[in-house]
Amino acid sequence: MAEFGNHLKMHLPHGLRDRAREFYAGVLGCKALGAQPYPDLDLYEFDGGAVVGLFFCDEKDVLAASDYEKATWLEIKVADPDETRKQLEAFGVEEIDFADKTRFYFKAPGGQVYRLAPLDGEL
């Protein structure tokens, strides 16, 4: 039997570093983890221990934002999806039109697609 680990890695262009920091630490409230072994790496810890590693690279080394709609989508669970959605919209995320209208699907800085869900998994 296998299970998913709690570490994820994403590549973003250098020019999005400040916006990504505002998104993960500010809007989502993730904990920015301290000094890293690589100067182009930021780590953010979600409640529950999941860690997202953001490697900042040259534009040629990252997926186009539109390609993320064909890549893996991730779920973010929050206590108050309606309030978090308002914060995300105020931040300026791009909403993704998807058949499942029970959740809010959006693109993070860099194009990664997330779906917003309540902590308890209810609709």
N, C-alpha and C positions, 0 to 999 in steps of 0.2 A: 504494500500500500504506500502511496505517496501523498504528500501535502505541499501546498505552496509555502514558500518562505515569506519572510516579511521585509525583504529588501528589493527595491525596484531601481532601475537605472534608466535615465532618459538623456538624450543629447539635445541641447538647445544652442542657438547661435549666441555668440558673445554679446550681441546687442540687446538681448532680452534678459540679461542677468538682473538688472534692477527691477524690472517688471515682474520677473519670476520671484524674486525675494519678497516683493510687496504682496504677490498672490499667495504664496505658501505660508509665509510667516505672518502677514497682515490679515488678508481676507480669511484664509482657512485656519489661522491660529496655530500652525505647526511650530514646533520648537526647532529653531535653527541650531544645528549641532556645531560645536566649536571648530578649532583649527583642523584642517584636513591635510592629508599627505600630498595632495595635488592642488596647485593654485587655481585650477579651473573647475574645481568641484565644490558644490554646496550640498549639504545633507540636511533634510528636514524630517523630523519625527512626528508622526501622527499619534493621537491618542490611541492606545492599544499596541504601540510599539512598531508599527510599520514605518520603514524609512525609505524615502525617495532620494536618490542621488542624482543630482543634475550636473552633467558635464557640459561645460560651455566650450564650443568648438567653432571653427570656421564655418561659414554658411554652407560650403560645399560638402561638409561632413554630417549634415543633419537632413532628416526627411523634410520635404516640403510640407507646410501646414496642412494642405489638402490631402496628403497621403495618410495622415493619421486617421481619417475616417475609414480607411480600409485596414487599419491596424487594430490591435487589441484595445478595447475600451475598459476603463476601470471604474469601480464604484466607490464613492465617498459617502459614508454614513454620518449623519449629523443629528443633533437633538431636535433642531427646528429647521426643517427643510425650507419652509416658506421664508423665514428670515434670512437664511443663508442664500437662498436664491436672489433675494433683493440685494444683498451685499455683492453677490457675483455680478448681477446685472449692472449695479452702480459702478463696479470695477471695469465693466465693459467686455465681459466674456461674450463670445459668439455662441448663440444657441444652435443646437443641432436639431433639425426636424427628423424625428424618428417615430416609427409606428406606435411605440409604447408611450402613451400620453400620461401615464401615471407617474412618470419621473421627469426630471429636468436634465437634459443632456446638453453639454457645453464643451467648448474648447478652452483649455488653459493656455497661457502664454507659450508659444511654440507649436501649438496645434493639437496636443494630446487631448483625447476625448474622455470625459468623465460623465458619470451619471450620478445624480444626487439622490440619496435615499434616506429615509428615517432610520434611526438606530435600531428600532424594533422590527424593521422589515415590512411593516404594514403599509397599506396603500394610503 
